[in-house]
Amino acid sequence: MRVLFDQGTPVPLRKHLPDHSVSTAHEMGWSNLNNGDLLRQAQDHGFDVLVTTDQNLKYQQNLSDRRIAIVVLGTTSWPRLQSVLPQIATAIEHIAPGGYVETPAPQH
């Protein structure tokens, strides 16, 4: 599966997704794109999943006509995300095309 990390997604997460091809918006030259353009570019370039920390995405964009799936992380904090790595990996592994899922935000 091709996975794109949005700005704010902790890059160390990449090593915990060894079965996927992971790129970042920065690596793709898409750091300055707004959410709508980023989703369009990612989808047009064959990405299957966008991993983002933008919890407002579902309110800002019409997601109903997208093929790309979206996984929203509950925090940008890498130390906090480490406690929910299995849930994040499972969400990415099992999300359907066009799906949307929010992963838990650990409290500490």
N, C-alpha and C positions, 0 to 999 in steps of 0.2 A: 504494500500500500504506500502511496506517496503522501507524505505528511508535510504541511507547511506550518512553521511556527511564526505567529504574528509578533510584532514588536511587544516586548514585555513578557513573552513566554521564556522562562529560564532555559537557556541553551543546554545546561547539564542534563536536562530531561532526555535529550537525544540519545545518550548512551544507554538509557533504559528502554529504548524501543529498537532493539537490534534487528528485528524482523521487518522493519520498515525503512523506506528511503526518506530521510528527513532533510529538509532545507529550511532556511530562515528567510523571512521577508528581506532582511538586510543582504543576505547572499544573492538573492534574486534581483536586487536593485529596486525593491518595492517599498523601502522604508518610509517614503513620504506619501504613499498612496492612502486615500481615505478608505474607509471600510468597504464601501460599495465597489470601488475600483479594485481593491485588493482581492475581494471575493471573485470578481469577474476575471481578473488576471490568473488567479490560482486555478479556477475552474477551467479556463481556456488553455492553460498549460498542463492539464492532466492531473492536478492534485486531487486526491480523494478526500482529504481531511484538512481542515484548518484548525490549529490549536491556538487559542487566544485567551487572554485574561480580561478582555473587554466584556464585562457582564451586561452592558447596555446594548450590545449588538442586536439582540432580538427585538429591541424597541426601535432601533435606528434603521434597520434594513428589512425589506420584504424578503424573507427567507423561503417562502413557499415555492418559488420557481427555481431553486438552486439544486444542482446535482451534488455539489460538494457538501460533505458533512462538516459539522462544527462541534468541537469539544471546547467548552469554556472552563478554564481553571478557576478555582475559587479564590486564588491569591497569586501574586507575583513572587512571593517569598519562597525561594528554593528550599531553605531549611524546613519550612512548614509543609511544602509539597512532598518532601521526601517520605512523610508518614502516610501518604495516600497514593504512592506510586503504583501499587497493584490496581487500584480503582481507575487511575488514569489510563494505564495500559489496557485494561479490560474495556474501558469506554472506547478507546481508539480502535481496538481490535474488533469490536462487535457493532459499531455504529453503522447504520444503513446509509446508502447514498441519500443525500438530502436531509439526513437526520440532524438533530440538535440535542446535545446533552450538556448539563452542567455538573462538574465533578465537585465533591465536597470541599469545603474550606476548613481545614483543621484549625483548631483554636490556638494551639501552641506549637 
